[in-house]
Amino acid sequence: SAMAEGFRWLTPPAPAAIALLRTPALAALCDRPLPAPGRARFAHLCSVDGAVIDEVVVTRLDHDALEIACHGGPGIRAAVESALRG
């Protein structure tokens, strides 16, 4: 499970249009400021070198947690996991 790295997928790994994951509130991964708790916004999810991985919807669940909706193909999921692992 990816819980040890601080994030976990909420949707199964089968290819899908959208995949959801829960992660700690990591502002550095997005190209825009994180939304306020209870709010959502579009942002680009970026790798540690600043490359855009995907356009996502970031929902701030509370002060410490985000839900990210990204594209659900296996390549995007792998890139998202790589970015979250740093």
ROMAR-506837 format. One record per residue: x negated, y, z negated of N, C-alpha, C in turn; residue number from 1. Coordinates in steps of 0.02 Angstrom, whole numbers. Layout:
REM ROMAR-506837
- X | Y | Z | X | Y | Z | X | Y | Z | NUM
...
REM end
This chain:
REM ROMAR-506837
- -42 | -60 | 0 | 0 | 0 | 0 | -44 | 62 | 0 | 1
- -18 | 115 | 30 | -56 | 178 | 33 | -46 | 220 | -30 | 2
- -9 | 195 | -79 | 2 | 234 | -140 | -63 | 254 | -174 | 3
- -114 | 212 | -171 | -177 | 227 | -204 | -209 | 290 | -177 | 4
- -197 | 306 | -113 | -224 | 367 | -83 | -180 | 427 | -97 | 5
- -125 | 419 | -132 | -83 | 475 | -149 | -26 | 488 | -100 | 6
- -20 | 447 | -48 | 36 | 456 | -2 | 66 | 388 | 12 | 7
- 129 | 388 | 34 | 160 | 325 | 53 | 212 | 338 | 108 | 8
- 214 | 291 | 154 | 264 | 294 | 208 | 331 | 276 | 179 | 9
- 383 | 312 | 199 | 451 | 298 | 178 | 489 | 259 | 231 | 10
- 460 | 253 | 290 | 490 | 216 | 346 | 445 | 158 | 364 | 11
- 474 | 104 | 392 | 433 | 46 | 410 | 384 | 62 | 466 | 12
- 332 | 21 | 474 | 279 | 35 | 523 | 299 | 23 | 596 | 13
- 357 | -5 | 610 | 378 | -15 | 679 | 382 | 52 | 715 | 14
- 362 | 55 | 779 | 367 | 119 | 815 | 438 | 147 | 813 | 15
- 442 | 212 | 802 | 506 | 246 | 798 | 497 | 318 | 820 | 16
- 552 | 352 | 832 | 548 | 422 | 853 | 519 | 465 | 797 | 17
- 540 | 452 | 736 | 519 | 492 | 678 | 497 | 446 | 622 | 18
- 444 | 466 | 587 | 421 | 430 | 528 | 419 | 479 | 470 | 19
- 436 | 456 | 411 | 435 | 497 | 351 | 382 | 472 | 303 | 20
- 348 | 519 | 271 | 302 | 500 | 218 | 305 | 550 | 162 | 21
- 288 | 527 | 103 | 285 | 570 | 44 | 211 | 577 | 25 | 22
- 192 | 638 | 9 | 122 | 652 | -7 | 117 | 707 | -59 | 23
- 62 | 710 | -95 | 52 | 768 | -139 | 52 | 832 | -98 | 24
- 65 | 888 | -129 | 69 | 953 | -95 | -2 | 976 | -75 | 25
- -23 | 957 | -14 | -90 | 972 | 11 | -86 | 1027 | 64 | 26
- -92 | 1089 | 43 | -84 | 1145 | 90 | -136 | 1144 | 145 | 27
- -195 | 1117 | 132 | -250 | 1118 | 181 | -233 | 1079 | 245 | 28
- -186 | 1033 | 241 | -170 | 992 | 300 | -125 | 1027 | 350 | 29
- -94 | 1083 | 330 | -46 | 1118 | 374 | -75 | 1185 | 395 | 30
- -53 | 1207 | 455 | -78 | 1271 | 481 | -35 | 1330 | 457 | 31
- 13 | 1317 | 415 | 56 | 1370 | 387 | 60 | 1359 | 312 | 32
- 76 | 1412 | 274 | 85 | 1402 | 202 | 141 | 1352 | 189 | 33
- 134 | 1315 | 135 | 187 | 1267 | 117 | 250 | 1305 | 98 | 34
- 308 | 1276 | 113 | 371 | 1308 | 93 | 380 | 1305 | 17 | 35
- 426 | 1346 | -7 | 443 | 1345 | -78 | 479 | 1279 | -94 | 36
- 477 | 1258 | -157 | 513 | 1197 | -176 | 586 | 1200 | -154 | 37
- 610 | 1145 | -124 | 678 | 1141 | -99 | 687 | 1168 | -28 | 38
- 633 | 1192 | 3 | 637 | 1221 | 70 | 596 | 1178 | 118 | 39
- 608 | 1189 | 183 | 572 | 1152 | 236 | 549 | 1201 | 289 | 40
- 499 | 1182 | 327 | 476 | 1223 | 384 | 438 | 1180 | 433 | 41
- 437 | 1204 | 495 | 394 | 1173 | 546 | 322 | 1193 | 532 | 42
- 275 | 1148 | 546 | 204 | 1164 | 541 | 167 | 1114 | 585 | 43
- 104 | 1129 | 598 | 60 | 1080 | 630 | 21 | 1045 | 575 | 44
- 21 | 979 | 577 | -20 | 940 | 532 | -88 | 935 | 564 | 45
- -140 | 952 | 527 | -208 | 956 | 555 | -255 | 907 | 521 | 46
- -305 | 885 | 558 | -357 | 842 | 530 | -406 | 886 | 490 | 47
- -453 | 856 | 455 | -500 | 894 | 414 | -542 | 942 | 456 | 48
- -552 | 926 | 520 | -591 | 972 | 563 | -547 | 1025 | 597 | 49
- -482 | 1026 | 579 | -437 | 1078 | 604 | -400 | 1060 | 668 | 50
- -412 | 1002 | 696 | -377 | 981 | 757 | -304 | 966 | 741 | 51
- -259 | 988 | 785 | -187 | 975 | 775 | -172 | 902 | 789 | 52
- -140 | 869 | 742 | -120 | 799 | 750 | -49 | 794 | 777 | 53
- -4 | 833 | 747 | 67 | 828 | 766 | 104 | 889 | 740 | 54
- 160 | 905 | 773 | 206 | 956 | 746 | 253 | 919 | 700 | 55
- 259 | 942 | 639 | 296 | 906 | 587 | 346 | 953 | 553 | 56
- 392 | 923 | 516 | 435 | 960 | 470 | 410 | 944 | 400 | 57
- 391 | 996 | 363 | 366 | 988 | 295 | 420 | 1011 | 247 | 58
- 442 | 967 | 203 | 491 | 983 | 152 | 457 | 981 | 84 | 59
- 460 | 1036 | 48 | 430 | 1038 | -20 | 482 | 1010 | -68 | 60
- 469 | 950 | -94 | 516 | 917 | -139 | 516 | 950 | -207 | 61
- 456 | 965 | -232 | 448 | 1000 | -295 | 378 | 1032 | -294 | 62
- 355 | 1056 | -350 | 290 | 1091 | -351 | 233 | 1047 | -324 | 63
- 236 | 982 | -339 | 180 | 937 | -325 | 188 | 890 | -266 | 64
- 247 | 887 | -234 | 259 | 835 | -184 | 290 | 864 | -120 | 65
- 270 | 834 | -64 | 298 | 850 | 1 | 327 | 788 | 33 | 66
- 377 | 798 | 77 | 398 | 747 | 123 | 382 | 774 | 192 | 67
- 348 | 734 | 232 | 329 | 754 | 299 | 364 | 709 | 349 | 68
- 398 | 740 | 397 | 429 | 704 | 453 | 385 | 716 | 514 | 69
- 354 | 662 | 539 | 310 | 666 | 597 | 337 | 619 | 651 | 70
- 305 | 620 | 709 | 323 | 572 | 761 | 302 | 503 | 737 | 71
- 339 | 451 | 758 | 331 | 386 | 728 | 292 | 334 | 767 | 72
- 258 | 354 | 820 | 218 | 306 | 858 | 157 | 284 | 819 | 73
- 130 | 225 | 836 | 73 | 199 | 798 | 11 | 244 | 801 | 74
- -2 | 277 | 856 | -61 | 321 | 861 | -55 | 381 | 815 | 75
- 3 | 412 | 813 | 15 | 469 | 769 | 11 | 447 | 696 | 76
- 42 | 391 | 680 | 40 | 367 | 611 | -33 | 355 | 588 | 77
- -73 | 325 | 632 | -143 | 312 | 614 | -181 | 378 | 605 | 78
- -168 | 428 | 648 | -202 | 492 | 641 | -181 | 528 | 578 | 79
- -117 | 524 | 560 | -93 | 555 | 498 | -126 | 522 | 438 | 80
- -129 | 455 | 438 | -162 | 420 | 382 | -235 | 441 | 376 | 81
- -269 | 446 | 433 | -340 | 466 | 432 | -348 | 536 | 402 | 82
- -304 | 582 | 422 | -307 | 651 | 395 | -294 | 652 | 321 | 83
- -245 | 612 | 298 | -228 | 612 | 227 | -282 | 580 | 184 | 84
- -320 | 535 | 215 | -376 | 504 | 177 | -437 | 548 | 177 | 85
- -437 | 601 | 220 | -492 | 648 | 222 | -551 | 620 | 258 | 86
REM end
